Amino acid sequence: MKTIGLLGGMSWESTGHYYRLLNEGIKAARGGLHSAPIAMVSVDFDPLARWMQEDDWDAVSRHLCQSAKQVEAAGADFLMLGSNTMHKVADNIAAAIDIPLLHLIDATAEAIKAQGLSSVGLLGTRTTMDDPFYTDRLTTHGLTVHVPMSTAQDRLNRIIFEELCLGRFTDPSRRELLYIMAELEQAGAECIVEGCTEIGMLVEPSHTGQPLFDTTRIHAQAAVRLALDD
């Protein structure tokens, strides 16, 4: 098996979820006592979150590029960036290392197209929803993207940073997300992209009839396939 490189800590709540999904995937494929070979660096999220708020993406990029090099040095055969929002600097990270970057947005787009869908509603941090890096990448795959209105983006951004990243998953916040998702469906979205690594831990398929694409799970499944592709 190939060694999976995971750059995590953004937040550690979702990184723990990644770790479990990767190991469950390898166990399901190989059985027995098999587990996922993983080289991981988990960063301190606080300075990264502060730089995001200050719109200092150069600092974010420098920090994550250095951390990605550490993952590569630890023996990873390819890299996963365990954060939707931080894919804003994914191209810089890919250029800084000599191993492939398994791009979360590309994996998600392929999963959506495999279901025959073309119009998506995107949930995530304000950066993910408002900055073109995410929507443009989905659009290059032939998808139409709907995002919540500005006030809903503010509410969702608060839930992510003040609750989900701190391990708080509450019924009121779940209802808020379901309301926003219903608005996106009314706007024409055929499915919902849970474009924040923690959102899939709050809203699961059992909570709604809308098709959900949990980017964390999709990313992990793609990594398992790549790790097993000897």
For each residue, the residues with C-beta under 8 A, 3 or more apart:
1: 26 30 36 37 227 228 230
2: 37 77 78 226 227 228 229 230
3: 37 38 39 75 76 77 227
4: 22 36 37 38 39 76 77 78 80 223 226 227
5: 38 39 40 68 71 72 74 76 77 78 79 80 99
6: 15 18 19 22 38 39 40 41 71 76 79 80 82
7: 40 41 43 64 67 68 71 79 80 81 82 93
8: 12 14 15 18 19 40 41 42 43 82 83
9: 12 15 41 42 43 44 45 82
10: 14 15 43 45 48 82 83 85 86 197
11: 14 15 45 164 165 166 197 198
12: 8 9 15 16 42 45
13: 16 17 164 165 166 167 198 201
14: 8 10 11 17 18 82 83 197 198 201 216
15: 6 8 9 10 11 12 18 19 40 42 82
16: 12 13 19 20
17: 13 14 20 21 197 198 200 201 216
18: 6 8 14 15 21 22 80 82 197 216 219 220
19: 6 8 15 16 22 23 38 40
20: 16 17 23 24
21: 17 18 24 25 216 217 220 221
22: 4 6 18 19 25 26 36 38 220 223 224
23: 19 20 26 27 35 36
24: 20 21 27 28
25: 21 22 28 29 36 220 221 223 224
26: 1 22 23 29 30 34 35 36 224 227 228
27: 23 24 30 31 34 35
28: 24 25 31
29: 25 26 34 224 228
30: 1 26 27 34 228
31: 27 28 34
32:
33:
34: 26 27 29 30 31
35: 23 26 27
36: 1 4 22 23 25 26 224 227
37: 1 2 3 4 227
38: 3 4 5 6 19 22
39: 3 4 5 6 71 74 75 76
40: 5 6 7 8 15 19 71 74
41: 6 7 8 9 67 68 70 71 74
42: 8 9 12 15
43: 7 8 9 10 48 63 64 67
44: 9 47 48
45: 9 10 11 12 48 49 165
46: 49 50
47: 44 50 51 59 63
48: 10 43 44 45 51 52 60 63 64 86
49: 45 46 52 53 161
50: 46 47 53 54
51: 47 48 54 56 57 59 60 63
52: 48 49 55 56 57 60 85 127
53: 49 50
54: 50 51
55: 52
56: 51 52 59 60
57: 51 52 60 61 88 89
58: 61 62
59: 47 51 56 62 63
60: 48 51 52 56 57 63 64 86 88 89
61: 57 58 64 65 89 92 93
62: 58 59 65 66
63: 43 47 48 51 59 60 66 67
64: 7 43 48 60 61 67 68 81 86 89 92 93
65: 61 62 68 69 89 92 93 96 97
66: 62 63 69 70
67: 7 41 43 63 64 70 71
68: 5 7 41 64 65 71 72 79 81 93 96 97
69: 65 66 72 73 96 97
70: 41 66 67 73 74
71: 5 6 7 39 40 41 67 68 74 76 79 97
72: 5 68 69 76 79 97 98 99
73: 69 70
74: 5 39 40 41 70 71
75: 3 39
76: 3 4 5 6 39 71 72 79 99
77: 2 3 4 5 99 227
78: 2 4 5 99 100 101 102 223 226
79: 5 6 7 68 71 72 76 93 97 99 100 101 102
80: 4 5 6 7 18 101 102 104 219 223
81: 7 64 68 86 87 90 93 101 104
82: 6 7 8 9 10 14 15 18 197 216 219
83: 8 10 14 86 87 197
84: 87 104 105 124 125 128 134 195 196 197 215
85: 10 52 88 124 125 127 128 196
86: 10 48 60 64 81 83 89 90
87: 81 83 84 90 103 104 105 133 134 137
88: 57 60 85 127 131 133 134
89: 57 60 61 64 65 86 92 93
90: 81 86 87 93 94 101 103
91: 94 95
92: 61 64 65 89 95 96
93: 7 61 64 65 68 79 81 89 90 96 97 101
94: 90 91 97 100 101
95: 91 92
96: 65 68 69 92 93
97: 65 68 69 71 72 79 93 94 101
98: 72
99: 5 72 76 77 78 79
100: 78 79 94
101: 78 79 80 81 90 93 94 97
102: 78 79 80 107 219 222 223 226
103: 87 90 106 107 137
104: 80 81 84 87 107 108 215 218 219
105: 84 87 108 109 134 137 138 215
106: 103 109 110 137 141
107: 102 103 104 110 111 215 218 219 221 222
108: 104 105 111 112 138 193 195 213 215 218 219
109: 105 106 112 113 137 138 141 143
110: 106 107 113 114 141
111: 107 108 114 115 213 218
112: 108 109 115 117 118 120 141 143 191 193 213
113: 109 110 116 117 118 141 142 143
114: 110 111
115: 111 112 191 211
116: 113
117: 112 113 120 190 191 211
118: 112 113 142 143 144 190
119: 143 144 146 188 189 190 191
120: 112 117 138 143 144 145 146 189 190 191 192 193 213
121: 145 146 147 148 181 184 185 187 189 191 192 193
122: 128 129 134 135 138 145 146 147 192 193 195
123: 129 148 156 177 180 181 184 192 193 194 195 196 199
124: 84 85 127 128 129 134 156 160 193 194 195 196 199
125: 84 85 128 129 156 157 160 161 196
126: 129 130 153 154 156 157
127: 52 85 88 124 130 131
128: 84 85 122 124 125 131 134 195 196
129: 122 123 124 125 126 134 147 148 153 156 195
130: 126 127 147 153
131: 88 127 128 134
132: 135 136
133: 87 88 136 137
134: 84 87 88 105 122 124 128 129 131 137 138 195
135: 122 132 138 139 145 147
136: 132 133 139 140
137: 87 103 105 106 109 133 134 140 141
138: 105 108 109 120 122 134 135 141 143 145 193
139: 135 136 142 143 144 145
140: 136 137
141: 106 109 110 112 113 137 138
142: 113 118 139
143: 109 112 113 118 119 120 138 139
144: 118 119 120 139 188
145: 120 121 122 135 138 139
146: 119 120 121 122 184 187 188 189
147: 121 122 129 130 135 153 184
148: 121 123 129 152 153 156 180 183 184
149: 152 153 183
150: 153 154
151: 154 155
152: 148 149 155 156 180 183
153: 126 129 130 147 148 149 150 156 157
154: 126 150 151 157 158
155: 151 152 158 159 176 180
156: 123 124 125 126 129 148 152 153 159 160 176 177 180
157: 125 126 153 154 160 161
158: 154 155 161 162 163
159: 155 156 162 163 164 173 176 177
160: 124 125 156 157 163 164 165 196 198 199
161: 49 125 157 158 164 165
162: 158 159 165 166 168
163: 158 159 160 166 168 169 170 173
164: 11 13 159 160 161 167 168 169 173 196 198 199 201 202
165: 11 13 45 160 161 162 198
166: 11 13 162 163
167: 13 164
168: 162 163 164 173
169: 163 164 173 174 201 202
170: 163 173 174
171: 174 175
172: 175 176
173: 159 163 164 168 169 170 176 177 202
174: 169 170 171 177 178 202 203 207
175: 171 172 178 179
176: 155 156 159 172 173 179 180
177: 123 156 159 173 174 180 181 199 202 203
178: 174 175 181 182 203 207 208
179: 175 176 182 183
180: 123 148 152 155 156 176 177 183 184
181: 121 123 177 178 184 185 192 203 208 210
182: 178 179 185 186
183: 148 149 152 179 180 186 187
184: 121 123 146 147 148 180 181 187 189 192
185: 121 181 182 188 189 210
186: 182 183
187: 121 146 183 184
188: 119 144 146 185
189: 119 120 121 146 184 185 192
190: 117 118 119 120 211
191: 112 115 117 119 120 121 210 211 212 213
192: 120 121 122 123 181 184 189 208 210 211 212 213
193: 108 112 120 121 122 123 124 138 213 215
194: 123 124 199 200 203 212 213 214 215 216
195: 84 108 122 123 124 128 129 134 199 215
196: 84 85 123 124 125 128 160 164 199 215
197: 10 11 14 17 18 82 83 84 200 215 216
198: 11 13 14 17 160 164 165 201 202
199: 123 124 160 164 177 194 195 196 202 203 214
200: 17 194 197 203 204 212 214 215 216 217
201: 13 14 17 164 169 198
202: 164 169 173 174 177 198 199
203: 174 177 178 181 194 199 200 207 208 212
204: 200 207 212
205: 208 212
206:
207: 174 178 203 204
208: 178 181 192 203 205 212
209:
210: 181 185 191 192
211: 115 117 190 191 192
212: 191 192 194 200 203 204 205 208
213: 108 111 112 120 191 192 193 194 218
214: 194 199 200 217 218
215: 84 104 105 107 108 193 194 195 196 197 200 218 219
216: 14 17 18 21 82 194 197 200 219 220
217: 21 200 214 220 221
218: 104 107 108 111 213 214 215 221 222
219: 18 80 82 102 104 107 108 215 216 222 223
220: 18 21 22 25 216 217 223 224
221: 21 25 107 217 218 224 225
222: 102 107 218 219 225 226
223: 4 22 25 78 80 102 219 220 226 227
224: 22 25 26 29 36 220 221 227 228
225: 221 222 228 229
226: 2 4 78 102 222 223 229
227: 1 2 3 4 26 36 37 77 223 224
228: 1 2 26 29 30 224 225
229: 2 225 226
230: 1 2
